[in-house]
Amino acid sequence: TDLRIKYSLMQMSLHERRTELVRPDSTGLLEIIQDLNTMYAKVTTPREAAFDSECLMFVAELANERAQNLQTDIHEFDRTFFASELAKMMTNEAGEVVWSKLGVVATNVFNAPAKLDLIYGPLATEPEIKKRAARQRNVQKRPEESAKKKPVLIEKQEQEEATTKEVKRVMKAVHRLTGTPNSPYPHVPFFELIIHPTSFSTTVENLFHLSFLVKDGRVKLFLDDDNIPVVKFGKKDPSNGAGGDIPATPGTTRAIHPSQVIVSMSMEKWRSLIRELGITSPLMDQR
């Protein structure tokens, strides 16, 4: 575009007129800056702005070189000469130094009044000695033997102890209901034993803990003459072993062959059993 061409011509002109523009008596840099300001008002693209920036950087370089070429007639300040002239001004005819003469001259320069200072010299203060703290080595302590135990193992052990406690609670309940001469039942219905009428979670836990007793043979689970699952307390028979038959019990007409049974328990089934069996209170003791 025409504007880019003008910036290119401006750069060529700056290089060609470099010697002229850095002279102290030259005013060419001011004229170039005015021309660049006029051209910048027409900038519309990033490339044109880059051209303008390049020209300004070169103008700044020439201005710095021009400032270094300036020569001034300012002489260096001579402190000895100034002190001697000041002493002559304050000395009277008798050869005495009158400081009030200096004060009269200084009042024309300083408008603020002099401050009153009663200290003749600096206060005698001792420098503060900083105490360096002794550096301690970062020694990593070894954990104690008790701290080396994994929390997972401890938590697992606690869970096992809690399960054992609950299994014993269920076994005591079955023994109280069916295992003594004074027990109220020869055998107790399975669902009436495990169901808690107000807590579904307790019902599921009772079923879970009862399964350990059935597996170990301490509790017998079988069907009565009405094909209703019932539970009775009974010690494990060593002669039969884990896989032997459970002898026929009073009220039954056949021996029971041990087998695995999967019992499902849902919220709907739990509520239905409570209604059909009329359960109002749990048979097992509360935890």
Disulfide bonds with the S-S distance in Angstrom:
none
